[in-house]
Amino acid sequence: MTYAIVYSSKTGNTRLLAEAIRDALPAADCLYFGAPDDAALAADRIYAGFWTDKGTCDADTAAFLSRLTGQQIFLFGTAGFGGAPAYFDKILTAARQNLPDGVTVCGSYMCQGKMPAAVRARYEQMEDSPRRQMMLDNFDAALSHPDQTDLARLRDAVCAR
């Protein structure tokens, strides 16, 4: 079975996940690796990665997903906020809304990803409150992600398919 790995990565987090998938799969079966492009549509299975934007996949990934025509899809992504599987499931459910009928989701994976320093600076400017502190704590916790555990879990999810 041929595959393509398509990803959109604003900060490099999702690119790390895409590279882990590429390293876990047989290189000879890979038809495409890179940014969303119609060249990937020739593959039997597409691993589509995204960064989270307003609770769903980014616009480039959404547009690409809408052009699928019956391939199997494995969705993966990163989000600045993490730690809650229900939150990740909500993002994946929203991303799936971009898939046309006939596309089979064969798996998915989400993990936390580090955010740019400008985000922390914006949080620091907020009025002092428990919410502000929670956002700062989350930012600091995200600095190490995706980490080796995240990448190992992704490889396990991909290879189990």
C-alpha positions as CSV (number, residue, x, y, z in Angstrom):
1,M,0.0,0.0,0.0
2,T,1.3,3.4,-1.0
3,Y,1.2,6.4,1.4
4,A,1.8,10.1,1.5
5,I,2.6,12.2,4.5
6,V,1.2,15.7,4.3
7,Y,1.6,18.2,7.0
8,S,1.2,21.9,7.9
9,S,3.5,23.1,10.6
10,K,3.6,26.7,11.8
11,T,6.1,26.2,14.6
12,G,7.8,22.9,13.7
13,N,5.9,20.7,16.1
14,T,3.8,19.0,13.5
15,R,6.8,18.6,11.2
16,L,8.5,16.6,14.0
17,L,5.5,14.3,14.1
18,A,5.5,13.9,10.3
19,E,9.2,13.0,10.4
20,A,8.5,10.4,13.1
21,I,5.9,8.8,10.9
22,R,8.2,8.8,7.9
23,D,10.9,7.1,10.0
24,A,8.4,4.4,11.1
25,L,7.1,3.4,7.7
26,P,8.8,1.7,4.7
27,A,10.4,4.4,2.6
28,A,9.8,2.6,-0.7
29,D,6.0,3.0,-0.3
30,C,6.1,6.7,0.3
31,L,4.8,8.7,-2.7
32,Y,4.9,12.2,-1.2
33,F,6.2,14.0,1.9
34,G,5.6,17.7,2.5
35,A,3.1,20.5,2.6
36,P,-0.5,19.9,1.5
37,D,-0.3,19.3,-2.3
38,D,-2.5,17.4,-4.8
39,A,0.5,15.2,-5.6
40,A,-0.3,13.3,-2.4
41,L,-3.7,12.3,-3.6
42,A,-2.3,9.4,-5.6
43,A,-1.5,7.5,-2.4
44,D,-3.7,4.8,-1.0
45,R,-3.3,6.1,2.6
46,I,-2.6,9.7,3.6
47,Y,-1.1,10.7,6.9
48,A,-2.4,14.3,7.3
49,G,-0.9,16.5,10.0
50,F,-1.9,19.9,11.2
51,W,-1.5,22.6,13.8
52,T,-4.5,23.6,15.7
53,D,-6.2,26.9,14.8
54,K,-9.3,27.9,16.7
55,G,-10.2,24.4,17.8
56,T,-9.7,22.6,14.4
57,C,-7.0,22.0,11.8
58,D,-5.4,25.0,10.0
59,A,-7.0,26.3,6.8
60,D,-4.4,24.7,4.4
61,T,-5.0,21.3,5.9
62,A,-8.8,21.8,5.8
63,A,-8.7,22.7,2.1
64,F,-6.5,19.6,1.4
65,L,-8.7,17.3,3.3
66,S,-11.7,18.4,1.4
67,R,-10.0,17.3,-1.9
68,L,-9.6,13.6,-0.8
69,T,-11.4,11.1,-2.9
70,G,-11.7,7.8,-1.1
71,Q,-8.2,7.3,0.4
72,Q,-7.7,6.0,3.9
73,I,-6.6,8.9,6.2
74,F,-4.7,9.0,9.5
75,L,-5.0,12.4,11.1
76,F,-2.4,13.8,13.4
77,G,-1.7,17.1,14.9
78,T,-0.4,19.3,17.7
79,A,-2.1,21.8,20.0
80,G,-0.6,24.3,22.4
81,F,-3.0,23.3,25.1
82,G,-2.7,19.7,26.1
83,G,-3.1,17.0,28.6
84,A,-6.8,16.4,28.1
85,P,-7.8,13.6,25.7
86,A,-11.3,15.1,25.5
87,Y,-9.9,18.4,24.1
88,F,-7.8,16.5,21.5
89,D,-10.8,14.4,20.5
90,K,-12.8,17.6,20.0
91,I,-10.1,19.0,17.7
92,L,-10.0,15.7,15.7
93,T,-13.8,15.7,15.4
94,A,-13.7,19.2,14.0
95,A,-11.0,18.3,11.6
96,R,-12.9,15.3,10.3
97,Q,-15.7,17.6,9.3
98,N,-13.5,18.6,6.3
99,L,-13.5,15.0,4.9
100,P,-15.8,14.1,2.0
101,D,-17.9,11.0,2.0
102,G,-16.0,7.9,1.1
103,V,-12.8,8.7,3.0
104,T,-12.0,6.2,5.7
105,V,-10.3,7.4,8.9
106,C,-8.0,4.6,9.9
107,G,-6.5,6.3,12.9
108,S,-5.5,9.6,14.6
109,Y,-3.1,11.1,17.1
110,M,-2.8,14.4,18.9
111,C,-0.3,15.8,21.3
112,Q,0.7,19.0,22.9
113,G,3.2,21.3,21.1
114,K,5.3,24.2,22.2
115,M,4.1,27.7,21.4
116,P,6.1,30.8,20.3
117,A,7.5,33.1,23.0
118,A,5.1,35.8,21.8
119,V,2.2,33.8,23.2
120,R,3.7,33.8,26.7
121,A,4.3,37.5,26.4
122,R,0.7,38.0,25.6
123,Y,-0.4,35.9,28.6
124,E,1.9,37.9,30.8
125,Q,0.1,41.1,29.8
126,M,-3.3,39.7,31.0
127,E,-4.8,40.8,34.2
128,D,-3.6,38.6,37.1
129,S,-6.1,35.9,37.7
130,P,-6.3,32.1,38.1
131,R,-7.0,31.8,34.3
132,R,-3.8,33.8,33.5
133,Q,-1.8,31.6,35.8
134,M,-3.2,28.4,34.2
135,M,-2.3,29.7,30.7
136,L,1.2,30.5,31.8
137,D,1.6,27.1,33.5
138,N,0.3,25.4,30.3
139,F,2.7,27.4,28.2
140,D,5.6,26.3,30.3
141,A,4.5,22.7,30.3
142,A,4.3,22.7,26.5
143,L,7.9,23.8,26.1
144,S,9.2,20.3,25.9
145,H,6.6,19.0,23.5
146,P,6.4,17.1,21.3
147,D,8.8,15.0,23.4
148,Q,10.2,11.5,22.9
149,T,7.2,9.9,24.6
150,D,4.8,11.8,22.3
151,L,6.8,10.6,19.3
152,A,6.9,7.0,20.5
153,R,3.1,7.0,21.1
154,L,2.6,8.3,17.5
155,R,4.8,5.6,16.0
156,D,2.9,3.0,18.0
157,A,-0.4,4.4,16.7
158,V,0.8,4.5,13.1
159,C,2.4,1.0,13.1
160,A,-0.7,-0.5,14.7
161,R,-2.6,0.3,11.6
